[in-house]
Amino acid sequence: MKSQAAVDYFTIISVAFLILVPLVVYLNQLLTGYSGDNSISLAKNAVNKLGETADWVFSQGPPAKNTFMIYVPQGIEEISFNNKVILFKVRTSAGTTDVYYQTVAVLNGYIPNKSGYYHISLTAFDDYVNVTVV
């Protein structure tokens, strides 16, 4: 009788694991995909805000200046300013995604790729916009 109860409990636990393990794997994949999509969306917001503000400051001309805050999400491998392009390289489970913005002005400066909030100051000069972290 005791061995029959043990077999019944083992069967119940086995069926529960057969249901729960695929469910946990599926939910983990959903969470990983959501995390990557969220990082890309936050990077797009930061790049667009930075680019649009740089265009606005450049259109005002020297000595125009604007200070604002952006959020750099997790998973950013690199932030670079290549002439008129702002480039954020975002690492996700699917690989690396480039998020960029083409500006009117040439950009000079540096923003760290560590996740967090940063106060950014944009200053217009004759032929470029300087980007600094305040």
LINMOSUL-V202372 format. One record per backbone hydrogen bond with DSSP energy under -1.0 kcal/mol. NH is the residue of the N-H (numbers start at 1). CO is the residue of the C=O. Records with the same first field share a line. If there is no record, write none. Layout:
NH: CO, CO
This chain:
5: 1
6: 2
7: 3
8: 4
9: 5
10: 6
11: 7
12: 8
13: 9
14: 10
15: 11
16: 12
17: 13
18: 14
19: 15
20: 16
21: 17
23: 19
24: 20
25: 21
26: 22
27: 23
28: 24
29: 25
30: 26
31: 27
32: 28
33: 29
34: 30
35: 31
36: 32
37: 33
38: 34
39: 35
40: 36
41: 37
42: 38
43: 39
44: 40
45: 41
46: 42
47: 43
48: 44
49: 45
50: 46
51: 47
52: 48
53: 49
54: 50
55: 51
56: 52
57: 53
58: 54
59: 55
60: 56
61: 57
64: 61
66: 122
68: 120
70: 118
72: 116
77: 89
80: 87
82: 85
85: 82
86: 101
87: 80
88: 99
89: 78
90: 97
91: 75
92: 95
95: 92
97: 90
99: 88
101: 86
103: 84
107: 83
108: 129
116: 72
118: 70
120: 68
121: 132
122: 66
123: 130
124: 64
125: 128
129: 106
130: 123
131: 108
132: 121
134: 119
